[in-house]
Amino acid sequence: MSEPKKILLAEDNSILSLLLKFKLEKAGYNLFIAENGKEAIEIIEQHNPEIILTDIMMPYISGLEIISHVRNKLSLMTPVIVFSSAGQEEMVLNAFNLGATDFMSKPFSPNELIIRIKRLIQ
């Protein structure tokens, strides 16, 4: 049997992180959680996850800076799904310009997220 796919979740909302941790681990993924952008970059560099899930608004280093780091500094093509609250269209467009793969507006369905993840890392 193959190893579970590694996912990085960069999310500073602990309730959302716990919900997604439960759902993603139940779906068979190995989840790393970063509570801020600085932790996220450390995890990416140490564990090279198959997919990155990040909120745009994060402490220390934003989700946009995480995307830029992954694409420009590390030259990785790892899929990145970005989360954002409503009303941040400009940031979402910036995320796509920086190399985000997909976007989900908060609040979102964890089941829909799992379907999107499966499509990106098959």
Secondary structure, DSSP 8 states (H G I E B T S, - for coil): -----EEEEE-S-HHHHHHHHHHHHHTT-EEEEESSHHHHHHHHHHH--SEEEEESS-SSS-HHHHHHIIIIIS-----EEEEEETT-HHHHHHHHHHT--EEEEES--HHHHHHHHHHH--
